[in-house]
Amino acid sequence: MKSFLLLFAPFIPVLMVSAAVMDTGTPAKTQVADTPAAPSVLPEKDPAPEGAPVTLQDSVRGKHPRLFLTAEKVSHLKDFYKSSQADIYREQLLSLLPGCVVPASRKMDMAWGQEIGIQNMPSVALHYVATGDKGSLKKCVDYLTWLVSQPDWTTGGGPADVTPSEAMATLKAYPGLAERNSDTTAAFTMVGVALTYDWLYNDLAPELREQVRQALWAHARFMYYGGHLSGNPRGDYWRGVPMYNHRWFRDWGLALATLAVAEGKPEEQWLLGKVRDELKFMADWLPLDGSQHEGPDYGASAGILGCAFQVSDECLGTRHLRQPYFQELGKYAMALTAPGMQQAMYFSDCGKNGISYDSYFLKTAADARQLDVLDGLRHDHQVNSKHYGVREGAWMALLFDNKEQVGGDYDRLPVTNLFPDSGIVVLRDSWKDPKAVAALFKCGPPGGYKLNAWAQSKKEKEGKYPYVNVAHDHPNANSFTVFGDGDYLAETDRYCDEIQGKRSSSLNTILINGMGQMTKGRAEGELFLQPASGDMTGMGRITAWKDAGEVVLVEGEAAGSYLAYTDPKTKESRPGLDRFRRTFIWVRGGYILVLDDVRAPEPVKVTWLMQGAKLVPVDASLGIYNLSKNKAECNFQLVADTPIESQIGVSTANVHGQLLNWQQLQANAHGKTLRFVSLFDPWHHKDLKLSFTSNGPEKSTITVVGNGVNDTWEWQAATGKFEASTIHGSRQGGFSLTVDAKTAAPPPAL
């Protein structure tokens, strides 16, 4: 697991639970005697099963362990646990064991139950399986004995003298309340209980084993009835939508709890069918490229979905892990790793020091026999061994790292990566140099194309779109970041909340009449970009892509993110843009060149934005500035075909409402057709000179000259809405390439 789990709280509706429920886990006795009791979430009996019967594989029916482990695999685990290859995982696991105890408060430790359910319980249970340590067995029994007496796995905290049968009766009588027993806390608890029950099945006393079996089945039913079927009043933000981490977490708990105890009996068929159908729905709407639209921190949540899929594949015979998504998942995780591996290439909601690693990716890379990816993930684990969440996920690494697959070298991984679903490009000049230069460019629709395709498939005849959850996406079409010298140079927003909201003024993009990107039907600066009231696929689109080795060019169109709008409070307005075309040109070891073509139906004020931890003018009259952070620094220059009035202000970029105080160049220009050219020097040539000559409204010539650099770029504007511009770049004695609609068509996203 990863620290991204700690980031959920701001996006979960507050549970409005009475003190009596919070403290005891039992319903508060506040009803008048003659008032009928509220109906319970759980019906006494499930409906008749739907569809074909669900049968368990012969390899698991009537057998334990079955979740990730089998009797045959246990011996391999024991050998790996003692091997030198597992040294770091073993040390991490051992460091956790002293804290693996039932909390004195009998409540879920850390608001989301992650510490108990997905860190401590699996860790101590796996330690017992690998070593036979009786102390770990006792801790596992303590956990299970505690939890079977707790009807509320969202809060815990119930009295110590409640018996399992009393807890079960209370659970079955619970009426709908907030997200009790259908939230992420409950899901995480279900994971821990399911794994501990399954792995220790043959060592548990029969009475306790039966109590845990009943509790897991009841909580699986409660998760489905209370969550997926809306028996609890809260949770509409995750119900019904694919590609959303909150649903993936619930499905993780649901799948593991159900399949830990089910045998395919007639009375189990309805729920088994629902679990089968739920996981298929999640699998059907995964993108092909392994990407996650919610950012690199949240990208690690794909490992959780993989866990649910693996258990389904191994118990039910499905083939979800063979989805192209999981074939690409490890590549995506590595690509989103910043040089040095101690940060991610940030976009969308991220913390200050997030990483893109998850221990489960060791499994997907091994399954795909991607030895270079596997080598990179192992190195990532080493570098971040003390990072919160990496250490706590050591149990997964022990399960899923394949000691037989060796010989990879992550230095052989591609230095150029395009992920079409979200329109993300990641570039770097080296894998093993922590001071390497890297950049991320993004131009795609909120949620990505696959999620938007699902919305299209659910559009009503009247044209109404379904609710699409893109809570963690940012208004960041045509934005980019630059990393070098071991840190960020051109910075981005992080994990914004309701104080500042999601604003393009927190990103390296543009504003029109002081306003940034918006989804249809939403105002600027709201906490979420959804629910939008229309199609989002035209908000951002890659229009050109060319990887020529030394030179990489990507172009995006984002006019669809700048809709006509009038602020109801200030009455300030803007027209919808006709064009915001940005071409991002990476000349490896040389410079980064950015070409912007902005067009509006009437004169507008365009504010061109660039931000970093520190920004100072070098020669403001020439548009030359310096970005820096700690020991990292980079000069850049901005010119335009119309006069610019610039100032250095403070960005609205924030993390959880705390301003990051990024300094920001706010360069203002006015007109209907405006072109900006910017040049970045992260390789420290220092002597680069930029010139920009307009040859009319459609053509321009840009030259970049310096020591060993004498480059010319001929830039002809695009003609169609999403048609590529025509650009020819050349260097005396060096590269020569032409990019246009025929030579640089981007690969399809779907």
C-alpha positions in Angstrom: 0.0 0.0 0.0 1.0 3.6 -0.2 0.7 6.9 1.4 -2.0 7.8 -1.2 -4.5 6.0 1.1 -4.1 8.9 3.6 -5.3 11.3 0.9 -8.9 10.1 0.7 -10.4 11.9 3.6 -11.1 15.3 1.9 -13.1 13.5 -0.8 -15.4 11.4 1.5 -18.6 12.9 2.7 -18.5 13.4 6.5 -20.2 10.5 8.3 -23.0 12.1 10.3 -23.2 9.3 12.9 -24.6 9.8 16.3 -22.3 9.6 19.3 -24.1 6.5 20.5 -23.3 4.6 17.3 -19.8 5.9 17.1 -19.0 4.8 20.7 -20.7 1.5 20.9 -21.2 0.2 17.4 -24.9 -0.5 18.3 -28.0 1.4 17.2 -28.8 4.4 19.4 -32.0 3.8 21.5 -33.8 7.0 20.7 -37.0 5.7 19.1 -40.4 6.2 20.6 -41.8 2.9 21.8 -44.6 2.8 19.2 -42.5 4.0 16.3 -41.7 1.3 13.8 -38.0 0.4 13.6 -36.3 1.5 10.5 -35.8 -1.4 8.0 -32.5 -3.1 8.2 -30.1 -2.9 5.3 -29.7 -6.7 5.1 -32.7 -8.7 4.0 -33.2 -12.0 5.8 -32.6 -13.9 2.5 -31.0 -13.0 -0.8 -33.0 -13.1 -4.0 -32.9 -15.9 -6.5 -29.5 -16.0 -8.3 -29.3 -14.4 -11.7 -27.4 -15.8 -14.7 -25.3 -18.9 -14.9 -24.2 -20.5 -11.6 -20.9 -19.5 -10.2 -18.6 -22.3 -9.5 -15.3 -22.3 -7.7 -12.2 -23.8 -9.3 -11.3 -27.3 -8.2 -8.0 -26.0 -7.0 -9.6 -23.9 -4.3 -13.0 -25.4 -3.5 -12.9 -26.8 0.1 -9.3 -25.7 0.5 -7.4 -23.0 2.4 -5.3 -21.0 1.9 -6.7 -19.8 -1.4 -6.2 -16.0 -1.4 -2.9 -15.4 -3.2 -1.5 -18.5 -1.5 -2.1 -22.2 -1.8 -0.7 -25.1 0.2 1.9 -25.6 -2.6 2.9 -21.9 -2.7 3.5 -21.7 1.1 6.7 -23.7 0.8 7.9 -21.2 -1.9 7.0 -18.3 0.3 9.0 -19.8 3.2 12.0 -20.2 1.0 11.8 -16.7 -0.4 11.3 -15.2 3.0 14.6 -16.6 4.1 16.5 -15.7 0.9 18.9 -12.7 0.5 16.6 -11.4 -2.3 13.9 -10.8 0.4 16.2 -9.1 2.9 14.6 -5.7 2.6 11.0 -7.0 2.6 11.7 -9.2 5.6 13.3 -6.4 7.6 10.3 -4.1 6.8 7.9 -6.7 7.9 9.7 -7.4 11.1 9.8 -3.7 11.9 6.0 -3.6 11.8 5.3 -6.5 14.1 5.6 -4.7 17.4 2.8 -2.4 16.5 0.4 -5.2 15.3 -1.9 -5.2 18.3 -5.6 -4.5 18.9 -5.9 -0.8 19.6 -6.7 0.1 23.2 -9.7 2.1 22.1 -11.0 -0.8 20.1 -11.6 1.6 17.2 -10.2 1.5 13.7 -6.7 2.9 14.0 -6.1 5.9 11.7 -9.4 7.2 10.3 -9.6 4.8 7.4 -8.8 1.5 9.0 -5.8 1.1 6.7 -3.3 0.5 9.4 -5.2 -2.4 10.8 -6.9 -3.9 7.8 -4.3 -3.6 5.0 -1.1 -3.2 6.8 -0.9 -4.9 10.2 -3.2 -7.8 9.9 -1.8 -9.1 6.6 1.8 -8.4 7.8 1.5 -10.4 11.0 -0.6 -13.2 9.3 2.0 -13.6 6.6 4.8 -13.6 9.2 3.1 -16.6 10.9 2.7 -18.4 7.6 6.4 -17.8 6.7 7.9 -18.6 10.1 5.3 -20.4 12.3 5.9 -17.8 15.0 3.4 -18.5 17.8 3.5 -14.9 18.9 2.2 -13.8 15.5 -0.5 -16.5 15.6 -1.7 -15.1 18.9 -1.8 -11.5 17.5 -3.9 -12.8 14.6 -6.3 -14.5 17.0 -6.5 -11.3 19.0 -7.4 -9.3 15.9 -10.1 -11.8 14.8 -11.5 -12.2 18.3 -11.9 -8.5 18.6 -13.4 -7.9 15.2 -16.1 -10.7 15.4 -17.4 -8.8 18.4 -17.6 -5.6 16.4 -20.8 -5.2 14.3 -19.5 -1.8 13.0 -16.4 -2.2 10.9 -16.5 1.5 10.0 -15.8 2.8 13.5 -15.2 -0.2 15.9 -15.1 0.9 19.5 -17.9 -1.4 20.7 -17.9 -2.8 24.3 -15.5 -5.7 25.0 -18.2 -8.0 26.4 -20.3 -8.2 23.3 -20.4 -11.8 22.0 -20.0 -12.7 18.3 -23.6 -13.8 18.2 -24.8 -10.6 19.7 -22.6 -8.6 17.2 -24.0 -10.6 14.3 -27.6 -9.9 15.5 -26.8 -6.2 15.8 -25.2 -6.1 12.3 -28.2 -7.8 10.7 -30.6 -5.3 12.3 -28.7 -2.1 11.3 -30.8 0.4 9.3 -29.1 2.5 6.6 -26.8 5.1 8.1 -24.3 7.2 6.3 -21.8 4.7 4.9 -21.6 2.4 7.9 -20.0 -0.9 6.8 -19.9 0.2 3.2 -17.1 2.7 3.3 -13.3 2.3 2.7 -12.7 1.6 6.4 -15.0 -1.3 6.3 -13.5 -2.5 3.0 -9.9 -2.3 4.4 -11.1 -4.2 7.5 -12.6 -6.9 5.4 -9.3 -7.3 3.5 -7.4 -7.9 6.7 -9.9 -10.3 8.2 -10.3 -12.2 5.0 -6.5 -12.8 4.5 -6.0 -13.7 8.2 -8.9 -16.1 8.2 -7.8 -17.8 4.9 -4.1 -18.0 5.6 -4.5 -19.2 9.2 -7.6 -21.3 8.5 -6.1 -24.6 9.5 -4.6 -23.2 12.7 -7.8 -21.4 14.1 -10.0 -23.0 16.7 -13.1 -24.3 15.0 -15.4 -22.0 17.0 -13.5 -18.9 16.1 -13.1 -20.0 12.5 -16.9 -20.3 12.2 -17.5 -17.0 13.8 -15.1 -15.3 11.4 -16.7 -17.1 8.4 -20.1 -15.8 9.4 -18.8 -12.3 10.0 -17.1 -12.1 6.6 -20.1 -13.3 4.7 -22.4 -10.9 6.6 -20.1 -7.9 6.0 -19.7 -8.9 2.3 -23.5 -8.8 2.0 -23.7 -5.5 3.9 -21.1 -4.0 1.7 -23.1 -4.9 -1.4 -26.6 -4.1 -0.1 -25.5 -1.0 1.8 -23.0 0.3 -0.7 -23.6 -1.0 -4.2 -27.4 -1.2 -3.8 -27.7 2.1 -1.9 -29.0 0.6 1.4 -27.0 3.3 3.1 -27.9 6.9 2.2 -24.4 8.0 1.5 -22.1 6.9 -1.3 -23.6 8.2 -4.6 -20.2 9.7 -5.5 -18.8 6.2 -6.2 -21.8 4.1 -7.1 -22.4 3.3 -10.7 -19.1 4.7 -12.1 -16.0 2.7 -13.3 -12.4 3.9 -13.1 -12.6 5.3 -9.6 -10.4 4.4 -6.7 -13.1 4.5 -4.0 -15.1 1.8 -5.8 -12.0 -0.2 -6.3 -11.3 -0.3 -2.6 -14.8 -1.4 -1.8 -14.6 -4.1 -4.5 -11.3 -5.3 -3.0 -12.9 -5.9 0.4 -16.1 -7.3 -1.1 -14.2 -9.8 -3.4 -11.7 -11.0 -0.7 -14.4 -11.4 2.0 -16.7 -13.3 -0.3 -14.2 -15.6 -1.9 -12.4 -16.3 1.3 -15.5 -18.2 2.6 -17.7 -19.2 -0.3 -17.9 -22.7 -1.7 -20.5 -22.2 -4.4 -23.4 -23.4 -2.4 -27.0 -22.5 -3.6 -27.5 -20.0 -0.9 -24.2 -18.2 -1.9 -25.0 -18.0 -5.6 -26.7 -14.6 -5.6 -23.9 -12.7 -4.0 -21.2 -14.7 -5.9 -23.0 -13.6 -9.1 -23.0 -10.0 -8.0 -19.3 -10.1 -7.2 -18.6 -11.7 -10.6 -20.6 -9.1 -12.4 -19.1 -6.2 -10.4 -15.6 -7.2 -11.2 -16.4 -7.7 -14.9 -17.8 -4.2 -15.0 -14.6 -2.8 -13.6 -12.5 -4.8 -16.0 -14.6 -3.8 -19.1 -13.9 -0.1 -18.6 -10.2 -0.1 -18.0 -8.1 1.9 -20.5 -5.6 0.0 -22.6 -2.4 1.9 -21.6 -2.2 1.2 -17.8 -2.8 4.9 -16.9 -4.9 6.3 -14.1 -6.5 9.7 -14.6 -6.5 10.5 -10.9 -2.7 11.2 -10.7 0.4 9.1 -9.8 -0.4 8.8 -6.1 -3.9 7.4 -6.9 -2.4 5.4 -9.8 -1.1 3.0 -7.1 -4.7 2.1 -6.3 -4.7 0.0 -9.5 -2.8 -2.5 -7.4 -5.8 -2.9 -5.2 -8.0 -3.6 -8.2 -5.4 -6.1 -9.3 -5.7 -7.9 -6.0 -9.4 -8.3 -6.4 -9.0 -9.5 -9.9 -6.3 -12.0 -9.0 -8.5 -13.6 -6.3 -11.3 -13.8 -8.8 -9.1 -15.3 -11.5 -7.7 -17.9 -9.1 -11.0 -18.8 -7.4 -13.5 -18.3 -10.2 -11.5 -18.8 -13.3 -11.9 -15.3 -14.7 -9.1 -13.7 -16.8 -9.2 -10.1 -15.5 -5.5 -9.8 -14.9 -4.9 -10.5 -18.6 -6.4 -7.2 -19.5 -4.0 -5.0 -21.5 -4.3 -2.5 -18.7 -2.3 -4.8 -16.3 0.2 -5.6 -19.0 1.0 -1.9 -19.1 0.6 -1.0 -15.5 4.3 -1.5 -14.4 5.5 0.5 -17.4 3.1 3.4 -16.5 4.2 3.3 -12.8 7.9 3.5 -13.8 7.3 6.3 -16.4 5.5 8.4 -13.7 8.6 8.1 -11.5 10.7 11.3 -11.4 14.5 11.0 -11.7 15.9 9.7 -8.4 12.6 7.9 -7.7 11.8 9.9 -4.6 9.0 11.8 -6.2 6.5 11.3 -9.0 5.9 13.2 -12.2 2.9 15.0 -10.7 -0.4 15.7 -12.2 -3.9 15.9 -10.7 -4.3 15.3 -7.0 -1.0 14.5 -5.4 0.7 15.2 -2.1 3.9 17.1 -1.6 6.2 14.0 -1.8 4.1 11.3 -3.6 5.5 8.3 -5.5 3.9 6.1 -8.1 5.0 2.8 -6.7 2.9 -0.1 -5.3 4.1 -3.5 -4.3 1.5 -5.2 -6.4 3.1 -3.9 -9.6 5.8 -6.5 -8.9 3.2 -9.1 -9.7 1.9 -7.5 -12.9 5.5 -7.0 -14.2 6.5 -10.5 -13.4 3.3 -11.9 -15.1 4.2 -10.0 -18.2 7.9 -11.0 -18.0 9.0 -7.4 -18.1 12.4 -7.9 -16.5 13.5 -4.3 -17.0 10.3 -3.0 -15.4 10.7 -5.5 -12.5 14.3 -4.3 -11.9 13.1 -0.7 -11.8 10.3 -1.5 -9.4 12.7 -3.3 -7.1 15.0 -0.4 -7.2 12.1 1.9 -6.4 11.3 -0.2 -3.4 14.9 0.1 -2.2 15.0 3.9 -2.6 11.7 4.4 -0.9 12.1 1.6 1.7 11.2 4.0 4.5 8.5 5.9 2.7 5.2 5.5 4.5 3.2 2.8 2.7 6.2 1.1 1.0 7.4 -0.5 4.2 3.8 -1.3 5.2 3.3 -3.0 1.8 6.2 -5.4 2.4 3.8 -8.3 2.8 2.7 -7.8 -0.8 6.3 -7.7 -2.0 7.0 -11.0 -0.3 4.0 -12.5 -1.9 4.4 -11.1 -5.4 8.1 -10.5 -6.2 9.2 -13.4 -8.4 12.7 -14.5 -7.3 13.1 -16.5 -10.5 12.9 -13.4 -12.8 16.2 -11.6 -12.7 18.6 -10.0 -15.2 16.6 -6.9 -16.0 18.1 -3.4 -16.1 15.7 -0.5 -15.8 18.2 1.7 -17.6 16.9 0.0 -20.8 13.4 1.3 -20.2 12.1 3.8 -22.8 12.9 7.4 -22.0 9.9 8.6 -24.0 6.4 7.5 -23.0 2.9 8.4 -24.3 -0.3 7.4 -22.5 -3.1 8.1 -25.0 -6.1 7.6 -22.7 -5.3 10.7 -20.5 -3.1 12.4 -23.1 0.0 12.2 -20.9 3.6 12.4 -22.2 6.6 11.8 -20.0 10.1 12.5 -21.2 13.5 12.1 -19.6 17.1 12.0 -20.7 18.3 9.3 -18.3 17.0 6.6 -15.9 19.8 6.3 -13.5 21.0 9.9 -13.1 19.0 11.4 -10.2 19.8 14.8 -11.6 18.4 13.9 -15.1 16.0 16.3 -16.9 12.4 15.1 -17.2 9.1 16.7 -18.2 5.5 15.8 -18.3 3.0 17.3 -20.8 -0.8 16.6 -20.5 -3.6 17.3 -22.8 -6.6 15.0 -22.4 -10.2 15.1 -21.3 -11.0 14.8 -17.5 -11.3 11.1 -16.7 -9.6 10.0 -19.9 -11.2 8.6 -23.1 -12.2 5.2 -21.8 -14.2 6.7 -18.9 -15.8 9.2 -21.3 -16.7 6.3 -23.6 -18.6 4.7 -20.8 -20.5 8.0 -20.2 -21.3 8.1 -23.9 -22.7 4.6 -23.7 -25.0 5.6 -20.9 -26.2 8.9 -22.4 -30.0 9.1 -22.3 -32.1 9.7 -25.4 -32.7 13.3 -24.2 -28.9 13.9 -24.3 -28.3 13.8 -20.5 -25.0 12.3 -19.5 -24.6 10.1 -16.4 -22.6 11.2 -13.4 -18.9 10.8 -14.1 -16.5 11.0 -11.2 -13.4 12.9 -12.0 -13.0 14.3 -8.5 -9.2 14.1 -8.5 -8.6 15.5 -12.0 -7.4 19.1 -12.4 -8.3 21.7 -15.1 -4.9 21.0 -16.7 -5.2 20.5 -20.5 -2.0 21.7 -22.2 -0.1 22.1 -18.9 3.4 20.8 -18.3 6.1 20.4 -15.6 9.9 20.3 -15.8 12.2 18.4 -13.5 16.0 18.7 -13.3 19.0 18.9 -11.0 17.1 16.5 -8.6 14.0 18.6 -8.1 11.1 20.4 -9.7 11.7 23.5 -11.8 8.3 24.2 -13.5 5.9 23.2 -10.7 2.2 22.1 -10.6 -0.7 22.2 -8.2 -0.9 19.3 -5.7 -3.8 18.2 -3.6 -6.2 21.1 -3.8 -9.4 21.4 -1.7 -12.3 23.6 -1.2 -10.3 26.7 0.0 -8.8 27.3 -3.4 -10.6 24.7 -5.5 -9.3 23.4 -8.7 -8.1 26.3 -10.8 -6.0 26.7 -13.9 -4.3 29.6 -12.1 -2.5 26.9 -10.1 -1.0 25.4 -13.2 1.3 26.1 -16.2 -1.3 27.0 -18.7 -3.3 30.1 -19.7 -6.2 32.2 -18.4 -8.7 34.0 -20.6 -10.0 37.3 -19.2 -8.7 36.1 -15.9 -10.6 32.8 -16.0 -9.3 29.2 -16.5 -10.5 25.9 -17.7 -14.0 24.6 -16.8 -16.2 21.7 -17.5 -19.6 22.4 -19.0 -22.1 23.2 -16.2 -19.5 23.8 -13.6 -18.0 27.1 -12.3 -14.3 27.8 -11.9 -12.7 27.0 -8.6 -15.1 24.3 -7.5 -13.7 21.3 -5.6 -14.7 18.8 -8.3 -14.9 19.0 -12.1 -18.0 16.8 -12.0 -20.8 16.3 -12.6 -20.3 18.0 -16.0 -23.4 18.4 -18.0 -22.0 17.3 -21.4 -19.4 15.5 -23.4 -15.9 16.1 -22.1 -13.8 14.5 -24.9 -13.3 17.7 -26.7 -11.8 19.5 -23.7 -8.3 18.4 -24.4 -6.8 16.3 -27.2 -3.4 15.3 -28.4 -3.2 16.5 -32.0 0.3 15.5 -33.0 2.9 13.0 -31.7 6.4 12.4 -33.0 9.2 10.6 -31.3 12.3 11.1 -33.4 14.8 10.1 -30.7 16.8 13.3 -30.2 13.7 15.3 -30.8 10.2 14.5 -29.5 7.2 16.7 -30.3 3.7 16.5 -28.8 0.9 19.0 -29.6 -2.4 19.5 -27.8 -5.6 21.3 -28.4 -7.5 22.6 -25.4 -9.9 25.3 -26.6 -12.8 23.1 -25.5 -11.7 23.7 -21.9 -12.3 27.4 -22.3 -16.0 27.7 -22.7 -18.0 31.0 -23.0 -18.7 32.0 -19.4 -20.1 34.9 -17.3 -19.2 34.9 -13.6 -22.6 35.3 -11.8 -20.9 37.3 -9.0 -18.5 39.6 -10.8 -20.4 39.7 -14.1 -17.0 39.3 -15.8 -17.3 37.3 -19.0 -15.3 35.7 -21.8 -16.1 34.1 -25.2 -15.4 30.5 -25.9 -11.9 30.1 -27.4 -11.6 29.0 -31.0 -8.1 27.6 -30.4 -5.5 26.9 -27.7 -2.9 24.9 -29.5 0.3 24.2 -27.6 3.3 22.4 -29.1 5.8 21.0 -26.7 9.2 20.2 -28.3 11.9 18.3 -26.5 15.4 18.5 -27.9 17.3 16.1 -25.8 20.3 17.6 -24.1 19.5 20.9 -25.7 16.3 22.7 -24.7 12.5 22.6 -24.4 10.6 24.8 -26.9 6.9 25.6 -26.4 4.7 27.1 -29.1 1.3 28.5 -28.2 -1.4 29.6 -30.7 -4.4 31.2 -29.0 -7.5 32.4 -31.0 -10.7 33.9 -29.9 -13.8 35.3 -31.7 -13.2 38.7 -30.1 -10.4 40.5 -28.3 -9.5 38.9 -25.0 -6.8 39.1 -22.3 -4.6 36.1 -22.3 -2.6 35.4 -19.2 0.3 33.0 -19.8 1.4 31.3 -16.6 4.6 29.7 -15.4 5.4 28.8 -11.8 8.0 27.4 -9.6 9.2 27.4 -6.0 11.3 30.5 -6.8 11.1 32.8 -9.9 13.3 35.8 -10.5 13.9 38.0 -13.5 17.2 37.7 -15.3 16.4 40.2 -18.0 12.7 41.1 -17.9 13.0 43.4 -20.9 13.9 40.3 -23.0 11.4 38.0 -21.1 14.2 36.0 -19.4 13.6 34.5 -16.0 15.1 31.9 -13.7 13.1 29.1 -12.0 14.7 27.4 -9.0 14.1 25.1 -6.1 16.7 24.0 -3.6 19.8 23.3 -5.8 17.8 23.0 -9.0 17.6 25.9 -11.4 16.6 26.7 -15.0 16.4 29.8 -17.2 13.5 30.3 -19.5 12.5 33.0 -22.0 9.1 34.1 -23.1 8.3 36.1 -26.3 5.1 36.8 -28.2 3.9 38.5 -31.4 2.1 41.1 -29.4 3.2 43.3 -26.4 3.4 41.5 -23.1 2.9 43.1 -19.6 4.3 40.7 -17.0 4.4 40.5 -13.3 5.6 38.0 -10.7 2.8 37.0 -8.4 1.8 34.1 -6.1 0.1 31.0 -7.6 -3.1 29.6 -6.2 -1.4 26.2 -6.1 -2.0 24.5 -2.8 -2.0 21.2 -0.9 -5.0 20.5 1.3 -5.8 24.2 1.4 -2.3 25.4 2.4 -0.8 27.7 -0.3 2.4 26.3 -1.7 3.5 29.9 -2.4 4.8 29.0 -5.8 6.0 32.2 -7.5 4.3 32.7 -10.8 5.0 34.6 -14.0 1.7 36.2 -15.1 2.3 37.5 -18.6 -0.7 39.4 -20.1 -1.3 40.1 -23.7 -4.5 41.3 -25.6 -5.9 40.4 -28.9 -7.9 37.9 -31.0 -5.0 36.0 -32.3 -1.9 35.6 -30.2 1.2 33.5 -30.4 3.7 32.9 -27.6 7.0 31.1 -27.8 8.9 30.0 -24.7 12.3 28.4 -24.4 13.5 26.4 -21.3 17.2 25.6 -20.6 17.2 22.8 -18.0 20.5 21.5 -19.4 22.2 24.8 -18.4 23.6 25.9 -21.7 23.2 29.5 -20.4 24.0 31.1 -23.8 20.8 30.0 -25.7 19.1 32.9 -27.6 15.6 32.8 -28.9 14.2 34.8 -31.8 10.6 34.8 -33.1 9.6 36.2 -36.4 6.0 36.4 -37.5 5.4 35.8 -41.2 1.8 36.7 -41.1 -1.1 35.3 -39.1 -0.4 31.7 -40.0 3.3 31.3 -40.3 6.3 32.0 -38.0 10.0 31.3 -37.8 11.8 30.5 -34.6 15.5 30.2 -34.1 17.4 28.9 -31.1 21.1 29.7 -31.2 23.9 28.8 -28.7 27.1 26.9 -28.2 26.7 23.9 -30.5 23.0 24.9 -31.2 21.8 26.6 -34.4 18.3 25.4 -34.9 15.4 26.8 -37.0 11.8 26.0 -36.6 9.2 26.8 -39.3 5.8 26.9 -37.7 2.6 26.9 -39.7 -0.7 27.0 -37.9 -3.2 24.2 -38.1 -6.3 24.5 -40.2 -8.7 22.1 -38.6 -10.0 22.0 -35.0 -7.9 18.9 -34.1 -5.6 18.8 -37.1 -1.9 19.0 -36.4 0.1 22.1 -37.1 2.9 21.8 -39.7 6.3 22.3 -38.2 9.7 21.8 -39.7 12.7 21.8 -37.4 16.4 21.5 -38.4 19.9 21.9 -37.0 22.9 22.7 -39.1 24.8 19.4 -39.3 22.1 17.7 -37.2 18.5 16.7 -37.2 15.8 17.6 -39.7 12.2 16.6 -39.3 8.8 17.6 -40.5 5.7 17.2 -38.4 2.2 17.5 -39.9 -1.2 15.7 -40.0 0.2 12.9 -42.1 3.5 12.3 -40.3 2.5 12.8 -36.7 -1.0 11.4 -36.2 -1.3 10.4 -32.5 -2.2 6.8 -31.8 -5.8 6.1 -31.0 -6.7 6.2 -27.3 -9.4 3.5 -27.5 
